[in-house]
Amino acid sequence: MITQIGITMLVPIFLCLFLGVFLNDAFDTVYAVPVLLVLGIAASFRNTYYLTKGFYAKQKRKEDEELAYIEGLKRRGQENKQEEAP
């Protein structure tokens, strides 16, 4: 998973960087590299988010089930205290 995240982040950045350098050389401009570099960074973060989203969804579901179980135990404990009170 770590290698996949690294590749997912690096590939869009370097592709946009190389495309920006190519466009700067081909059209004799200076603004293609920064624009495409920002686009590549944004694309890499988007790809990483969607890649890790499924992993964290499973983890969150498990945590929610554990919290619901703990809350149920707390409610039962409070109900038992109220029944025991004179």
mmCIF file as gemmi writes it, N, C-alpha and C atoms, coordinates in Angstrom:
data_model
loop_
_atom_site.group_PDB
_atom_site.id
_atom_site.type_symbol
_atom_site.label_atom_id
_atom_site.label_alt_id
_atom_site.label_comp_id
_atom_site.label_asym_id
_atom_site.label_entity_id
_atom_site.label_seq_id
_atom_site.pdbx_PDB_ins_code
_atom_site.Cartn_x
_atom_site.Cartn_y
_atom_site.Cartn_z
_atom_site.occupancy
_atom_site.B_iso_or_equiv
_atom_site.pdbx_formal_charge
_atom_site.auth_seq_id
_atom_site.auth_asym_id
_atom_site.pdbx_PDB_model_num
ATOM 1 N N . MET Axp A 1 ? 0.828 -1.192 0 1 0 ? 1 A 1
ATOM 2 C CA . MET Axp A 1 ? 0 0 0 1 0 ? 1 A 1
ATOM 3 C C . MET Axp A 1 ? 0.877 1.263 0 1 0 ? 1 A 1
ATOM 4 N N . ILE Axp A 2 ? 1.985 1.247 0.73 1 0 ? 2 A 1
ATOM 5 C CA . ILE Axp A 2 ? 2.85 2.424 0.8 1 0 ? 2 A 1
ATOM 6 C C . ILE Axp A 2 ? 3.47 2.721 -0.568 1 0 ? 2 A 1
ATOM 7 N N . THR Axp A 3 ? 3.939 1.682 -1.248 1 0 ? 3 A 1
ATOM 8 C CA . THR Axp A 3 ? 4.532 1.871 -2.572 1 0 ? 3 A 1
ATOM 9 C C . THR Axp A 3 ? 3.499 2.409 -3.556 1 0 ? 3 A 1
ATOM 10 N N . GLN Axp A 4 ? 2.296 1.883 -3.47 1 0 ? 4 A 1
ATOM 11 C CA . GLN Axp A 4 ? 1.233 2.329 -4.37 1 0 ? 4 A 1
ATOM 12 C C . GLN Axp A 4 ? 0.901 3.805 -4.13 1 0 ? 4 A 1
ATOM 13 N N . ILE Axp A 5 ? 0.889 4.222 -2.872 1 0 ? 5 A 1
ATOM 14 C CA . ILE Axp A 5 ? 0.627 5.634 -2.568 1 0 ? 5 A 1
ATOM 15 C C . ILE Axp A 5 ? 1.752 6.503 -3.122 1 0 ? 5 A 1
ATOM 16 N N . GLY Axp A 6 ? 3.009 6.065 -2.961 1 0 ? 6 A 1
ATOM 17 C CA . GLY Axp A 6 ? 4.137 6.835 -3.482 1 0 ? 6 A 1
ATOM 18 C C . GLY Axp A 6 ? 4.085 6.98 -4.985 1 0 ? 6 A 1
ATOM 19 N N . ILE Axp A 7 ? 3.793 5.897 -5.671 1 0 ? 7 A 1
ATOM 20 C CA . ILE Axp A 7 ? 3.703 5.949 -7.133 1 0 ? 7 A 1
ATOM 21 C C . ILE Axp A 7 ? 2.527 6.824 -7.56 1 0 ? 7 A 1
ATOM 22 N N . THR Axp A 8 ? 1.42 6.692 -6.846 1 0 ? 8 A 1
ATOM 23 C CA . THR Axp A 8 ? 0.232 7.488 -7.161 1 0 ? 8 A 1
ATOM 24 C C . THR Axp A 8 ? 0.511 8.978 -7.005 1 0 ? 8 A 1
ATOM 25 N N . MET Axp A 9 ? 1.381 9.334 -6.08 1 0 ? 9 A 1
ATOM 26 C CA . MET Axp A 9 ? 1.7 10.754 -5.887 1 0 ? 9 A 1
ATOM 27 C C . MET Axp A 9 ? 2.745 11.253 -6.881 1 0 ? 9 A 1
ATOM 28 N N . LEU Axp A 10 ? 3.727 10.433 -7.189 1 0 ? 10 A 1
ATOM 29 C CA . LEU Axp A 10 ? 4.848 10.908 -8.007 1 0 ? 10 A 1
ATOM 30 C C . LEU Axp A 10 ? 4.56 10.963 -9.506 1 0 ? 10 A 1
ATOM 31 N N . VAL Axp A 11 ? 3.811 10.004 -10.012 1 0 ? 11 A 1
ATOM 32 C CA . VAL Axp A 11 ? 3.59 9.927 -11.464 1 0 ? 11 A 1
ATOM 33 C C . VAL Axp A 11 ? 2.905 11.186 -12.014 1 0 ? 11 A 1
ATOM 34 N N . PRO Axp A 12 ? 1.785 11.645 -11.456 1 0 ? 12 A 1
ATOM 35 C CA . PRO Axp A 12 ? 1.165 12.856 -12.021 1 0 ? 12 A 1
ATOM 36 C C . PRO Axp A 12 ? 2.058 14.093 -11.918 1 0 ? 12 A 1
ATOM 37 N N . ILE Axp A 13 ? 2.809 14.191 -10.82 1 0 ? 13 A 1
ATOM 38 C CA . ILE Axp A 13 ? 3.682 15.36 -10.657 1 0 ? 13 A 1
ATOM 39 C C . ILE Axp A 13 ? 4.75 15.381 -11.744 1 0 ? 13 A 1
ATOM 40 N N . PHE Axp A 14 ? 5.437 14.242 -11.927 1 0 ? 14 A 1
ATOM 41 C CA . PHE Axp A 14 ? 6.509 14.218 -12.922 1 0 ? 14 A 1
ATOM 42 C C . PHE Axp A 14 ? 5.99 14.297 -14.351 1 0 ? 14 A 1
ATOM 43 N N . LEU Axp A 15 ? 4.846 13.686 -14.634 1 0 ? 15 A 1
ATOM 44 C CA . LEU Axp A 15 ? 4.28 13.805 -15.982 1 0 ? 15 A 1
ATOM 45 C C . LEU Axp A 15 ? 3.944 15.263 -16.309 1 0 ? 15 A 1
ATOM 46 N N . CYS Axp A 16 ? 3.32 15.944 -15.366 1 0 ? 16 A 1
ATOM 47 C CA . CYS Axp A 16 ? 2.984 17.351 -15.613 1 0 ? 16 A 1
ATOM 48 C C . CYS Axp A 16 ? 4.242 18.214 -15.687 1 0 ? 16 A 1
ATOM 49 N N . LEU Axp A 17 ? 5.238 17.898 -14.886 1 0 ? 17 A 1
ATOM 50 C CA . LEU Axp A 17 ? 6.489 18.649 -14.931 1 0 ? 17 A 1
ATOM 51 C C . LEU Axp A 17 ? 7.169 18.488 -16.294 1 0 ? 17 A 1
ATOM 52 N N . PHE Axp A 18 ? 7.283 17.259 -16.763 1 0 ? 18 A 1
ATOM 53 C CA . PHE Axp A 18 ? 7.912 17.026 -18.064 1 0 ? 18 A 1
ATOM 54 C C . PHE Axp A 18 ? 7.1 17.634 -19.202 1 0 ? 18 A 1
ATOM 55 N N . LEU Axp A 19 ? 5.779 17.554 -19.109 1 0 ? 19 A 1
ATOM 56 C CA . LEU Axp A 19 ? 4.935 18.177 -20.128 1 0 ? 19 A 1
ATOM 57 C C . LEU Axp A 19 ? 5.117 19.694 -20.12 1 0 ? 19 A 1
ATOM 58 N N . GLY Axp A 20 ? 5.227 20.282 -18.917 1 0 ? 20 A 1
ATOM 59 C CA . GLY Axp A 20 ? 5.445 21.726 -18.819 1 0 ? 20 A 1
ATOM 60 C C . GLY Axp A 20 ? 6.776 22.147 -19.418 1 0 ? 20 A 1
ATOM 61 N N . VAL Axp A 21 ? 7.831 21.365 -19.153 1 0 ? 21 A 1
ATOM 62 C CA . VAL Axp A 21 ? 9.144 21.672 -19.734 1 0 ? 21 A 1
ATOM 63 C C . VAL Axp A 21 ? 9.088 21.554 -21.252 1 0 ? 21 A 1
ATOM 64 N N . PHE Axp A 22 ? 8.415 20.513 -21.746 1 0 ? 22 A 1
ATOM 65 C CA . PHE Axp A 22 ? 8.284 20.33 -23.194 1 0 ? 22 A 1
ATOM 66 C C . PHE Axp A 22 ? 7.532 21.507 -23.821 1 0 ? 22 A 1
ATOM 67 N N . LEU Axp A 23 ? 6.428 21.915 -23.198 1 0 ? 23 A 1
ATOM 68 C CA . LEU Axp A 23 ? 5.645 23.029 -23.744 1 0 ? 23 A 1
ATOM 69 C C . LEU Axp A 23 ? 6.415 24.344 -23.675 1 0 ? 23 A 1
ATOM 70 N N . ASN Axp A 24 ? 7.185 24.537 -22.602 1 0 ? 24 A 1
ATOM 71 C CA . ASN Axp A 24 ? 8.014 25.751 -22.52 1 0 ? 24 A 1
ATOM 72 C C . ASN Axp A 24 ? 9.049 25.792 -23.636 1 0 ? 24 A 1
ATOM 73 N N . ASP Axp A 25 ? 9.663 24.653 -23.917 1 0 ? 25 A 1
ATOM 74 C CA . ASP Axp A 25 ? 10.66 24.614 -24.99 1 0 ? 25 A 1
ATOM 75 C C . ASP Axp A 25 ? 10.013 24.746 -26.366 1 0 ? 25 A 1
ATOM 76 N N . ALA Axp A 26 ? 8.863 24.107 -26.554 1 0 ? 26 A 1
ATOM 77 C CA . ALA Axp A 26 ? 8.219 24.105 -27.861 1 0 ? 26 A 1
ATOM 78 C C . ALA Axp A 26 ? 7.647 25.475 -28.216 1 0 ? 26 A 1
ATOM 79 N N . PHE Axp A 27 ? 7.051 26.165 -27.251 1 0 ? 27 A 1
ATOM 80 C CA . PHE Axp A 27 ? 6.388 27.435 -27.537 1 0 ? 27 A 1
ATOM 81 C C . PHE Axp A 27 ? 7.127 28.639 -26.975 1 0 ? 27 A 1
ATOM 82 N N . ASP Axp A 28 ? 8.295 28.43 -26.409 1 0 ? 28 A 1
ATOM 83 C CA . ASP Axp A 28 ? 9.13 29.502 -25.874 1 0 ? 28 A 1
ATOM 84 C C . ASP Axp A 28 ? 8.363 30.357 -24.857 1 0 ? 28 A 1
ATOM 85 N N . THR Axp A 29 ? 7.772 29.657 -23.858 1 0 ? 29 A 1
ATOM 86 C CA . THR Axp A 29 ? 7.042 30.33 -22.788 1 0 ? 29 A 1
ATOM 87 C C . THR Axp A 29 ? 7.705 30.013 -21.448 1 0 ? 29 A 1
ATOM 88 N N . VAL Axp A 30 ? 7.23 30.654 -20.397 1 0 ? 30 A 1
ATOM 89 C CA . VAL Axp A 30 ? 7.789 30.406 -19.063 1 0 ? 30 A 1
ATOM 90 C C . VAL Axp A 30 ? 6.715 30.02 -18.043 1 0 ? 30 A 1
ATOM 91 N N . TYR Axp A 31 ? 5.465 30.057 -18.418 1 0 ? 31 A 1
ATOM 92 C CA . TYR Axp A 31 ? 4.409 29.834 -17.437 1 0 ? 31 A 1
ATOM 93 C C . TYR Axp A 31 ? 3.817 28.426 -17.457 1 0 ? 31 A 1
ATOM 94 N N . ALA Axp A 32 ? 4.192 27.596 -18.381 1 0 ? 32 A 1
ATOM 95 C CA . ALA Axp A 32 ? 3.597 26.255 -18.461 1 0 ? 32 A 1
ATOM 96 C C . ALA Axp A 32 ? 4.051 25.361 -17.312 1 0 ? 32 A 1
ATOM 97 N N . VAL Axp A 33 ? 5.315 25.449 -16.916 1 0 ? 33 A 1
ATOM 98 C CA . VAL Axp A 33 ? 5.816 24.571 -15.846 1 0 ? 33 A 1
ATOM 99 C C . VAL Axp A 33 ? 5.104 24.829 -14.521 1 0 ? 33 A 1
ATOM 100 N N . PRO Axp A 34 ? 5.021 26.064 -14.034 1 0 ? 34 A 1
ATOM 101 C CA . PRO Axp A 34 ? 4.347 26.261 -12.741 1 0 ? 34 A 1
ATOM 102 C C . PRO Axp A 34 ? 2.873 25.864 -12.762 1 0 ? 34 A 1
ATOM 103 N N . VAL Axp A 35 ? 2.199 26.201 -13.855 1 0 ? 35 A 1
ATOM 104 C CA . VAL Axp A 35 ? 0.774 25.869 -13.95 1 0 ? 35 A 1
ATOM 105 C C . VAL Axp A 35 ? 0.581 24.353 -13.956 1 0 ? 35 A 1
ATOM 106 N N . LEU Axp A 36 ? 1.335 23.655 -14.783 1 0 ? 36 A 1
ATOM 107 C CA . LEU Axp A 36 ? 1.178 22.205 -14.855 1 0 ? 36 A 1
ATOM 108 C C . LEU Axp A 36 ? 1.707 21.512 -13.605 1 0 ? 36 A 1
ATOM 109 N N . LEU Axp A 37 ? 2.698 22.09 -12.943 1 0 ? 37 A 1
ATOM 110 C CA . LEU Axp A 37 ? 3.192 21.514 -11.701 1 0 ? 37 A 1
ATOM 111 C C . LEU Axp A 37 ? 2.127 21.579 -10.61 1 0 ? 37 A 1
ATOM 112 N N . VAL Axp A 38 ? 1.445 22.706 -10.497 1 0 ? 38 A 1
ATOM 113 C CA . VAL Axp A 38 ? 0.345 22.828 -9.534 1 0 ? 38 A 1
ATOM 114 C C . VAL Axp A 38 ? -0.772 21.852 -9.895 1 0 ? 38 A 1
ATOM 115 N N . LEU Axp A 39 ? -1.069 21.722 -11.176 1 0 ? 39 A 1
ATOM 116 C CA . LEU Axp A 39 ? -2.082 20.764 -11.616 1 0 ? 39 A 1
ATOM 117 C C . LEU Axp A 39 ? -1.674 19.334 -11.267 1 0 ? 39 A 1
ATOM 118 N N . GLY Axp A 40 ? -0.408 18.994 -11.45 1 0 ? 40 A 1
ATOM 119 C CA . GLY Axp A 40 ? 0.084 17.657 -11.111 1 0 ? 40 A 1
ATOM 120 C C . GLY Axp A 40 ? 0.025 17.379 -9.631 1 0 ? 40 A 1
ATOM 121 N N . ILE Axp A 41 ? 0.361 18.374 -8.81 1 0 ? 41 A 1
ATOM 122 C CA . ILE Axp A 41 ? 0.289 18.2 -7.355 1 0 ? 41 A 1
ATOM 123 C C . ILE Axp A 41 ? -1.16 18.003 -6.921 1 0 ? 41 A 1
ATOM 124 N N . ALA Axp A 42 ? -2.068 18.787 -7.469 1 0 ? 42 A 1
ATOM 125 C CA . ALA Axp A 42 ? -3.491 18.635 -7.142 1 0 ? 42 A 1
ATOM 126 C C . ALA Axp A 42 ? -4.002 17.259 -7.563 1 0 ? 42 A 1
ATOM 127 N N . ALA Axp A 43 ? -3.598 16.805 -8.741 1 0 ? 43 A 1
ATOM 128 C CA . ALA Axp A 43 ? -4.03 15.492 -9.213 1 0 ? 43 A 1
ATOM 129 C C . ALA Axp A 43 ? -3.472 14.383 -8.33 1 0 ? 43 A 1
ATOM 130 N N . SER Axp A 44 ? -2.25 14.532 -7.863 1 0 ? 44 A 1
ATOM 131 C CA . SER Axp A 44 ? -1.674 13.48 -7.026 1 0 ? 44 A 1
ATOM 132 C C . SER Axp A 44 ? -2.379 13.403 -5.674 1 0 ? 44 A 1
ATOM 133 N N . PHE Axp A 45 ? -2.733 14.547 -5.093 1 0 ? 45 A 1
ATOM 134 C CA . PHE Axp A 45 ? -3.469 14.511 -3.832 1 0 ? 45 A 1
ATOM 135 C C . PHE Axp A 45 ? -4.867 13.94 -4.02 1 0 ? 45 A 1
ATOM 136 N N . ARG Axp A 46 ? -5.504 14.273 -5.13 1 0 ? 46 A 1
ATOM 137 C CA . ARG Axp A 46 ? -6.83 13.713 -5.406 1 0 ? 46 A 1
ATOM 138 C C . ARG Axp A 46 ? -6.758 12.198 -5.552 1 0 ? 46 A 1
ATOM 139 N N . ASN Axp A 47 ? -5.771 11.717 -6.312 1 0 ? 47 A 1
ATOM 140 C CA . ASN Axp A 47 ? -5.627 10.28 -6.503 1 0 ? 47 A 1
ATOM 141 C C . ASN Axp A 47 ? -5.328 9.568 -5.191 1 0 ? 47 A 1
ATOM 142 N N . THR Axp A 48 ? -4.494 10.163 -4.362 1 0 ? 48 A 1
ATOM 143 C CA . THR Axp A 48 ? -4.167 9.555 -3.07 1 0 ? 48 A 1
ATOM 144 C C . THR Axp A 48 ? -5.39 9.521 -2.165 1 0 ? 48 A 1
ATOM 145 N N . TYR Axp A 49 ? -6.188 10.567 -2.2 1 0 ? 49 A 1
ATOM 146 C CA . TYR Axp A 49 ? -7.413 10.592 -1.395 1 0 ? 49 A 1
ATOM 147 C C . TYR Axp A 49 ? -8.344 9.458 -1.789 1 0 ? 49 A 1
ATOM 148 N N . TYR Axp A 50 ? -8.586 9.292 -3.085 1 0 ? 50 A 1
ATOM 149 C CA . TYR Axp A 50 ? -9.49 8.238 -3.521 1 0 ? 50 A 1
ATOM 150 C C . TYR Axp A 50 ? -8.905 6.843 -3.295 1 0 ? 50 A 1
ATOM 151 N N . LEU Axp A 51 ? -7.599 6.73 -3.324 1 0 ? 51 A 1
ATOM 152 C CA . LEU Axp A 51 ? -6.959 5.44 -3.068 1 0 ? 51 A 1
ATOM 153 C C . LEU Axp A 51 ? -7.112 5.032 -1.608 1 0 ? 51 A 1
ATOM 154 N N . THR Axp A 52 ? -6.943 5.972 -0.688 1 0 ? 52 A 1
ATOM 155 C CA . THR Axp A 52 ? -6.987 5.649 0.737 1 0 ? 52 A 1
ATOM 156 C C . THR Axp A 52 ? -8.392 5.761 1.331 1 0 ? 52 A 1
ATOM 157 N N . LYS Axp A 53 ? -9.322 6.299 0.587 1 0 ? 53 A 1
ATOM 158 C CA . LYS Axp A 53 ? -10.682 6.497 1.087 1 0 ? 53 A 1
ATOM 159 C C . LYS Axp A 53 ? -11.323 5.177 1.504 1 0 ? 53 A 1
ATOM 160 N N . GLY Axp A 54 ? -11.174 4.147 0.706 1 0 ? 54 A 1
ATOM 161 C CA . GLY Axp A 54 ? -11.767 2.847 1.018 1 0 ? 54 A 1
ATOM 162 C C . GLY Axp A 54 ? -11.173 2.237 2.274 1 0 ? 54 A 1
ATOM 163 N N . PHE Axp A 55 ? -9.878 2.396 2.461 1 0 ? 55 A 1
ATOM 164 C CA . PHE Axp A 55 ? -9.221 1.851 3.647 1 0 ? 55 A 1
ATOM 165 C C . PHE Axp A 55 ? -9.754 2.512 4.906 1 0 ? 55 A 1
ATOM 166 N N . TYR Axp A 56 ? -9.88 3.829 4.884 1 0 ? 56 A 1
ATOM 167 C CA . TYR Axp A 56 ? -10.351 4.534 6.059 1 0 ? 56 A 1
ATOM 168 C C . TYR Axp A 56 ? -11.841 4.333 6.292 1 0 ? 56 A 1
ATOM 169 N N . ALA Axp A 57 ? -12.605 4.061 5.274 1 0 ? 57 A 1
ATOM 170 C CA . ALA Axp A 57 ? -14.034 3.793 5.446 1 0 ? 57 A 1
ATOM 171 C C . ALA Axp A 57 ? -14.23 2.515 6.252 1 0 ? 57 A 1
ATOM 172 N N . LYS Axp A 58 ? -13.446 1.484 5.955 1 0 ? 58 A 1
ATOM 173 C CA . LYS Axp A 58 ? -13.539 0.233 6.725 1 0 ? 58 A 1
ATOM 174 C C . LYS Axp A 58 ? -13.138 0.468 8.175 1 0 ? 58 A 1
ATOM 175 N N . GLN Axp A 59 ? -12.074 1.215 8.382 1 0 ? 59 A 1
ATOM 176 C CA . GLN Axp A 59 ? -11.598 1.506 9.737 1 0 ? 59 A 1
ATOM 177 C C . GLN Axp A 59 ? -12.638 2.309 10.52 1 0 ? 59 A 1
ATOM 178 N N . LYS Axp A 60 ? -13.261 3.286 9.874 1 0 ? 60 A 1
ATOM 179 C CA . LYS Axp A 60 ? -14.264 4.11 10.549 1 0 ? 60 A 1
ATOM 180 C C . LYS Axp A 60 ? -15.488 3.284 10.904 1 0 ? 60 A 1
ATOM 181 N N . ARG Axp A 61 ? -15.904 2.394 10.034 1 0 ? 61 A 1
ATOM 182 C CA . ARG Axp A 61 ? -17.06 1.549 10.308 1 0 ? 61 A 1
ATOM 183 C C . ARG Axp A 61 ? -16.796 0.684 11.546 1 0 ? 61 A 1
ATOM 184 N N . LYS Axp A 62 ? -15.586 0.146 11.643 1 0 ? 62 A 1
ATOM 185 C CA . LYS Axp A 62 ? -15.223 -0.683 12.794 1 0 ? 62 A 1
ATOM 186 C C . LYS Axp A 62 ? -15.22 0.151 14.073 1 0 ? 62 A 1
ATOM 187 N N . GLU Axp A 63 ? -14.67 1.35 14.029 1 0 ? 63 A 1
ATOM 188 C CA . GLU Axp A 63 ? -14.651 2.228 15.195 1 0 ? 63 A 1
ATOM 189 C C . GLU Axp A 63 ? -16.066 2.626 15.615 1 0 ? 63 A 1
ATOM 190 N N . ASP Axp A 64 ? -16.936 2.888 14.648 1 0 ? 64 A 1
ATOM 191 C CA . ASP Axp A 64 ? -18.314 3.244 14.97 1 0 ? 64 A 1
ATOM 192 C C . ASP Axp A 64 ? -19.029 2.091 15.672 1 0 ? 64 A 1
ATOM 193 N N . GLU Axp A 65 ? -18.785 0.863 15.225 1 0 ? 65 A 1
ATOM 194 C CA . GLU Axp A 65 ? -19.391 -0.307 15.874 1 0 ? 65 A 1
ATOM 195 C C . GLU Axp A 65 ? -18.888 -0.446 17.307 1 0 ? 65 A 1
ATOM 196 N N . GLU Axp A 66 ? -17.591 -0.221 17.518 1 0 ? 66 A 1
ATOM 197 C CA . GLU Axp A 66 ? -17.039 -0.307 18.872 1 0 ? 66 A 1
ATOM 198 C C . GLU Axp A 66 ? -17.611 0.779 19.773 1 0 ? 66 A 1
ATOM 199 N N . LEU Axp A 67 ? -17.744 2.001 19.25 1 0 ? 67 A 1
ATOM 200 C CA . LEU Axp A 67 ? -18.318 3.086 20.043 1 0 ? 67 A 1
ATOM 201 C C . LEU Axp A 67 ? -19.785 2.82 20.383 1 0 ? 67 A 1
ATOM 202 N N . ALA Axp A 68 ? -20.529 2.276 19.448 1 0 ? 68 A 1
ATOM 203 C CA . ALA Axp A 68 ? -21.929 1.947 19.703 1 0 ? 68 A 1
ATOM 204 C C . ALA Axp A 68 ? -22.026 0.876 20.791 1 0 ? 68 A 1
ATOM 205 N N . TYR Axp A 69 ? -21.144 -0.095 20.77 1 0 ? 69 A 1
ATOM 206 C CA . TYR Axp A 69 ? -21.131 -1.149 21.786 1 0 ? 69 A 1
ATOM 207 C C . TYR Axp A 69 ? -20.835 -0.553 23.166 1 0 ? 69 A 1
ATOM 208 N N . ILE Axp A 70 ? -19.854 0.343 23.237 1 0 ? 70 A 1
ATOM 209 C CA . ILE Axp A 70 ? -19.488 0.973 24.504 1 0 ? 70 A 1
ATOM 210 C C . ILE Axp A 70 ? -20.637 1.835 25.032 1 0 ? 70 A 1
ATOM 211 N N . GLU Axp A 71 ? -21.285 2.58 24.153 1 0 ? 71 A 1
ATOM 212 C CA . GLU Axp A 71 ? -22.423 3.399 24.566 1 0 ? 71 A 1
ATOM 213 C C . GLU Axp A 71 ? -23.555 2.526 25.093 1 0 ? 71 A 1
ATOM 214 N N . GLY Axp A 72 ? -23.782 1.383 24.457 1 0 ? 72 A 1
ATOM 215 C CA . GLY Axp A 72 ? -24.804 0.454 24.93 1 0 ? 72 A 1
ATOM 216 C C . GLY Axp A 72 ? -24.485 -0.073 26.318 1 0 ? 72 A 1
ATOM 217 N N . LEU Axp A 73 ? -23.222 -0.371 26.563 1 0 ? 73 A 1
ATOM 218 C CA . LEU Axp A 73 ? -22.825 -0.819 27.897 1 0 ? 73 A 1
ATOM 219 C C . LEU Axp A 73 ? -23.036 0.276 28.936 1 0 ? 73 A 1
ATOM 220 N N . LYS Axp A 74 ? -22.71 1.516 28.562 1 0 ? 74 A 1
ATOM 221 C CA . LYS Axp A 74 ? -22.905 2.632 29.493 1 0 ? 74 A 1
ATOM 222 C C . LYS Axp A 74 ? -24.381 2.805 29.824 1 0 ? 74 A 1
ATOM 223 N N . ARG Axp A 75 ? -25.249 2.724 28.813 1 0 ? 75 A 1
ATOM 224 C CA . ARG Axp A 75 ? -26.689 2.877 29.049 1 0 ? 75 A 1
ATOM 225 C C . ARG Axp A 75 ? -27.216 1.775 29.953 1 0 ? 75 A 1
ATOM 226 N N . ARG Axp A 76 ? -26.777 0.542 29.702 1 0 ? 76 A 1
ATOM 227 C CA . ARG Axp A 76 ? -27.224 -0.571 30.551 1 0 ? 76 A 1
ATOM 228 C C . ARG Axp A 76 ? -26.738 -0.392 31.984 1 0 ? 76 A 1
ATOM 229 N N . GLY Axp A 77 ? -25.523 0.118 32.145 1 0 ? 77 A 1
ATOM 230 C CA . GLY Axp A 77 ? -25.003 0.362 33.49 1 0 ? 77 A 1
ATOM 231 C C . GLY Axp A 77 ? -25.792 1.431 34.212 1 0 ? 77 A 1
ATOM 232 N N . GLN Axp A 78 ? -26.17 2.489 33.515 1 0 ? 78 A 1
ATOM 233 C CA . GLN Axp A 78 ? -26.961 3.547 34.125 1 0 ? 78 A 1
ATOM 234 C C . GLN Axp A 78 ? -28.357 3.053 34.484 1 0 ? 78 A 1
ATOM 235 N N . GLU Axp A 79 ? -28.936 2.221 33.618 1 0 ? 79 A 1
ATOM 236 C CA . GLU Axp A 79 ? -30.266 1.667 33.896 1 0 ? 79 A 1
ATOM 237 C C . GLU Axp A 79 ? -30.219 0.764 35.118 1 0 ? 79 A 1
ATOM 238 N N . ASN Axp A 80 ? -29.148 -0.015 35.249 1 0 ? 80 A 1
ATOM 239 C CA . ASN Axp A 80 ? -29.027 -0.895 36.403 1 0 ? 80 A 1
ATOM 240 C C . ASN Axp A 80 ? -28.862 -0.091 37.687 1 0 ? 80 A 1
ATOM 241 N N . LYS Axp A 81 ? -28.132 1.026 37.648 1 0 ? 81 A 1
ATOM 242 C CA . LYS Axp A 81 ? -27.972 1.885 38.814 1 0 ? 81 A 1
ATOM 243 C C . LYS Axp A 81 ? -29.306 2.496 39.235 1 0 ? 81 A 1
ATOM 244 N N . GLN Axp A 82 ? -30.108 2.91 38.261 1 0 ? 82 A 1
ATOM 245 C CA . GLN Axp A 82 ? -31.399 3.506 38.574 1 0 ? 82 A 1
ATOM 246 C C . GLN Axp A 82 ? -32.348 2.487 39.185 1 0 ? 82 A 1
ATOM 247 N N . GLU Axp A 83 ? -32.265 1.247 38.732 1 0 ? 83 A 1
ATOM 248 C CA . GLU Axp A 83 ? -33.132 0.195 39.283 1 0 ? 83 A 1
ATOM 249 C C . GLU Axp A 83 ? -32.716 -0.165 40.699 1 0 ? 83 A 1
ATOM 250 N N . GLU Axp A 84 ? -31.434 -0.076 41.012 1 0 ? 84 A 1
ATOM 251 C CA . GLU Axp A 84 ? -30.951 -0.426 42.343 1 0 ? 84 A 1
ATOM 252 C C . GLU Axp A 84 ? -31.187 0.691 43.354 1 0 ? 84 A 1
ATOM 253 N N . ALA Axp A 85 ? -31.336 1.923 42.895 1 0 ? 85 A 1
ATOM 254 C CA . ALA Axp A 85 ? -31.498 3.055 43.797 1 0 ? 85 A 1
ATOM 255 C C . ALA Axp A 85 ? -32.842 2.934 44.517 1 0 ? 85 A 1
ATOM 256 N N . PRO Axp A 86 ? -32.864 3.258 45.867 1 0 ? 86 A 1
ATOM 257 C CA . PRO Axp A 86 ? -34.136 3.14 46.633 1 0 ? 86 A 1
ATOM 258 C C . PRO Axp A 86 ? -35.152 4.177 46.299 1 0 ? 86 A 1
